Amino acid sequence: MKTNERINEYLKKEGYSEEEISALDSASVYVAHKIAVYAHRNQKRLNGDNYIIHPYNVMQLYRNMVGIIEGNYFCMNKDLLEDCGIPYDGVQETCLLHDVLEDTDVTIEEIEEVFEDLSLGTYFNLYIKTPLLLITHDKKEDYSTYISKLVVNPTAAIVKFMDMADNMNPTSLTCLGNFEKERILKYVIFNQFINDVWHFLEKADDYRKKFSSKRY
């Protein structure tokens, strides 16, 4: 059975209708979402939340930064966003998939196969594959080296920025002891490093001001 068929069978068992599954196949972000739902099935975060909430939160942090509102086609200006230095293509998909290779049994080949089967293979290879591989942490590699490698790619860098931001959210923790405080401090330091390289926060502020002025 092909990977896409296996995912669809899982979704049907979870109560998805044929119409809902067909809708998920209509856009690359939805395809990434269904892969992530399948890949993280039965996984929980330390606080007991279904794991899929984390990659969705990471995507939502990016959306909040650039003003993406699902279903609102006038909520943003992609060309202006990219002119301001904020990546768009592949970012939401990488947010949703960012932990799949590291934490599940789904492979890069299987992810690529799903996108290929839905005639999105070219998009996957252009905008998702490289940042997804870069953001996957080989645990044999120290964190500093890992960050220094992924930061060269703007999509990997902004997704990692959002990933660490969500991981610093105290509501995702079960306690706030020394280990948790040290991890949060580590994330603050590396997020500062990423922003020093790409200035995502400043660029996003510039984009919002320009987008607002163009609208009014």
Secondary structure, DSSP 8 states (H G I E B T S, - for coil): --HHHHHHHHHHHTT--HHHHHHHTTSHHHHHHHHHHHHTTT-B-TTS-BTTHHHHHHHHHHHHHHT--TT-TTS--HHHHHHTT---TTHHHHHHHTTHHHHSS--HHHHHHHHHHTT-HHHIIIIIHHHHHHHS--TTS-HHHHHHHHTTSHHHHHHHHHHHHHHT-GGG-S---HHHHHHHHHHHHHHHHHHHHH-HHHHHHHHHHHHHHHH-
